[in-house]
Amino acid sequence: MSNLESIQARWIELFDRLRCDPRTKDQIAPPFFSVPAVQARSILYVGKATAKDGCWDEAPSGSTQTQIKQGIKYTNKFLIEVAPEINSGFWHFARELNTEVAKKWKQQVTSPFQHIAWTNVCKIGELGERPPREAGIVFRAQQELAVETLRLEIELYKPGLICFVTWDYAWELVKEVIGDPSDASWDQAENEQWLWCHRPTHGLPAILLTGHPGRKSRALRETWLTKASDLLPD
């Protein structure tokens, strides 16, 4: 079993525990499994958590390996059939980023997310529109595994840029992922634009931190896109 499969199996095990816990039973979405971008050169696009019931068409069932295959299948299906048509700030910005990245790398845009490897801080979301509360059971139960998984995704996908559209959500967790506990190492010059950035360090690419794109103006998103392009390697 690969490191990725081992991590995914642990997410299935955690989900099984939480859905049997009377405090969280019937309140959580099945685990989200990221997939690499279509193109080898990509950015890692990091949200908070999948809303509602996530990407799954049906409840997970069968062996752990079967459930992992189901989760990957549903993520791919969601990215191909659903996400391109979603009229939300999060997915608008993902498509805009993809276009900006393709332009920077002189590539033709052939699909809405060809350069986007999408993942989330929390792989197990809560049913509804909001991500798990940081003080809540669901968040605390997955916190350690979330750090491990994000680090592994960065290692495997080798993104040219990491874009967290999470602002201050799970901020201590984000800093643990990148191995830098200090806010001072971030360029905060454009804080009023909901934008921080972190230059490449410790083997990591540049990191862009923005507010969540939902209900943000086109002009503000353009500012973020310009900064993303500046941070991308040629």
Buried (B, 14 or more C-beta within 10 A) or exposed (E): EEEBEEBBBBBBEBBBEBBEBEEBEEBBBBBBBBBBBBBEBBBBBBBBBBBEBBBBEEEBEEEBEEBBBBBBBBBEBBBEEEBBEEEEBBBBBBBBBBBBBBBBBEBEEEBBBBBBBBBBBBBBBBEEEEBBEBEBBBBEBBBEBBBBBBBBBBEBBBBBBBBBBBBEBBBEBBBBBBEBEEEEEBBEEBEEBBBBBBEEEEEBBBBBBBBBBEEBEEEBBEBBBEBBBEBBEE
